[in-house]
Amino acid sequence: MPYKKKLIILLSLIAALALTYTASLVFNPEAAGSRSASYVWLDSRFAGRAAKIVLTGQEKIELVKSNNRWFISRNGMEYPARQTRIDDFIGLFTTRSAWPVRSTSASSHSLLGLDEGSAARITIHGENTTLLDLLIGNEDITGRGVYLRKVGQNEVRSGEGIASYLAGSVNNWYNLRLISETEDGKLDADSVQRLYVYGLGEVQSFSRRNRDWVISGLQVENPDKSSIESYVKAVLNAEGDEFDDSISVNDPMFNNISIVLELGNGSVKTIRLSEPDESGRCFAAVAGFDFVYSLAPWTVQRLFKTAADFERQ
């Protein structure tokens, strides 16, 4: 057999063996069959102990828990975070699911993007301990999940649902509702006893009386209850499209217009607003917090109403 032909055959065999070896690292059928794919990363009993979460992906995101609520720590400020998103995120690790073993060899880490120096990372801290420290690597062989391993361990597993939390920006974690407690739906229109609007001429008030509403400050001859309820809901659920770090909550622009909600539990929520600019956009500050929201024109339109908006058609 000519030397060139032998060389081609030999190189082909080497390539085939290399491919087989690589595949055995990435997906070991025997290992997958002998080890249960059902796995939980963090005992659910420890979920309530989480006090801080650090995600290092496209950007570093730091979530901190204070008074049983989650905030985003950024630029020396703490912004409200989406509680439901964080609950779902932690639930990924505390719920037993399919996380099949893909490798137990340290030599596979580099191939799978799980070297500590290059991998994305999720760390969940307790008060004085680390509850979970997880490295996130490349897409897995299915293309739907990613490879994962705990820091300090060689075992590699794969699974779905995590990549989306690391791919987005910090904006995906912000709770931009002006009344942040409305996120979970427990605070709704039925919770509001009175709503006042100051700074748009005569003070407007909407007061609950039994099952109806009484309006003052607006000339409404035939009030439409459903329109009033819709307005109260719009105020409760209003949200900004971003936080604006360039404006102080003490800026005089917030001294003229405000919306005040008195709740059935005795608490009061005050939203202070700037005059809308030429585009219809304005800024908002909520009493008790040190950050400013930027509101899109369509949101502003839902907050500023006229008498005609409440007339029964």
SULDAMO-V887654 format. One record per residue. N is the residue number from 1. PHI is phi as a letter, one per 20 degrees, with the letter a starting at -180 (* if undefined). Layout:
N|PHI + N|PHI
This chain:
1|* + 2|g + 3|g + 4|f + 5|f + 6|f + 7|f + 8|f + 9|f + 10|f + 11|f + 12|f + 13|f + 14|f + 15|f + 16|f + 17|f + 18|f + 19|f + 20|f + 21|f + 22|f + 23|f + 24|f + 25|f + 26|f + 27|b + 28|d + 29|g + 30|f + 31|f + 32|f + 33|f + 34|e + 35|d + 36|f + 37|f + 38|f + 39|b + 40|c + 41|e + 42|b + 43|g + 44|f + 45|f + 46|e + 47|g + 48|f + 49|e + 50|f + 51|c + 52|b + 53|c + 54|d + 55|d + 56|d + 57|c + 58|f + 59|b + 60|e + 61|c + 62|d + 63|d + 64|c + 65|d + 66|b + 67|l + 68|m + 69|c + 70|e + 71|c + 72|d + 73|e + 74|b + 75|l + 76|m + 77|d + 78|d + 79|d + 80|f + 81|d + 82|f + 83|f + 84|f + 85|f + 86|f + 87|f + 88|f + 89|f + 90|f + 91|f + 92|g + 93|e + 94|e + 95|d + 96|f + 97|b + 98|e + 99|c + 100|f + 101|f + 102|d + 103|a + 104|c + 105|d + 106|f + 107|f + 108|e + 109|g + 110|f + 111|f + 112|e + 113|m + 114|d + 115|f + 116|g + 117|f + 118|c + 119|f + 120|f + 121|b + 122|c + 123|c + 124|d + 125|d + 126|e + 127|f + 128|c + 129|b + 130|d + 131|e + 132|b + 133|c + 134|c + 135|e + 136|d + 137|d + 138|f + 139|g + 140|e + 141|f + 142|e + 143|n + 144|d + 145|c + 146|c + 147|e + 148|b + 149|b + 150|f + 151|g + 152|n + 153|d + 154|e + 155|f + 156|d + 157|c + 158|c + 159|a + 160|d + 161|o + 162|e + 163|g + 164|f + 165|f + 166|e + 167|f + 168|e + 169|e + 170|f + 171|g + 172|f + 173|e + 174|f + 175|e + 176|e + 177|f + 178|f + 179|d + 180|f + 181|f + 182|e + 183|g + 184|e + 185|n + 186|f + 187|d + 188|c + 189|g + 190|f + 191|e + 192|e + 193|e + 194|b + 195|c + 196|d + 197|c + 198|d + 199|n + 200|d + 201|n + 202|f + 203|f + 204|e + 205|c + 206|c + 207|d + 208|f + 209|c + 210|l + 211|e + 212|d + 213|c + 214|d + 215|d + 216|c + 217|n + 218|c + 219|e + 220|d + 221|f + 222|c + 223|f + 224|d + 225|g + 226|f + 227|f + 228|f + 229|f + 230|f + 231|f + 232|g + 233|f + 234|f + 235|f + 236|g + 237|e + 238|f + 239|b + 240|e + 241|d + 242|a + 243|e + 244|d + 245|f + 246|e + 247|d + 248|e + 249|f + 250|e + 251|f + 252|g + 253|f + 254|e + 255|e + 256|d + 257|d + 258|b + 259|c + 260|d + 261|d + 262|d + 263|e + 264|f + 265|e + 266|n + 267|e + 268|c + 269|d + 270|d + 271|d + 272|d + 273|c + 274|e + 275|f + 276|f + 277|e + 278|f + 279|e + 280|n + 281|f + 282|b + 283|d + 284|c + 285|c + 286|d + 287|g + 288|n + 289|c + 290|d + 291|c + 292|d + 293|e + 294|d + 295|d + 296|f + 297|g + 298|f + 299|f + 300|g + 301|f + 302|f + 303|e + 304|d + 305|d + 306|d + 307|g + 308|f + 309|f + 310|d + 311|f + 312|f + 313|e
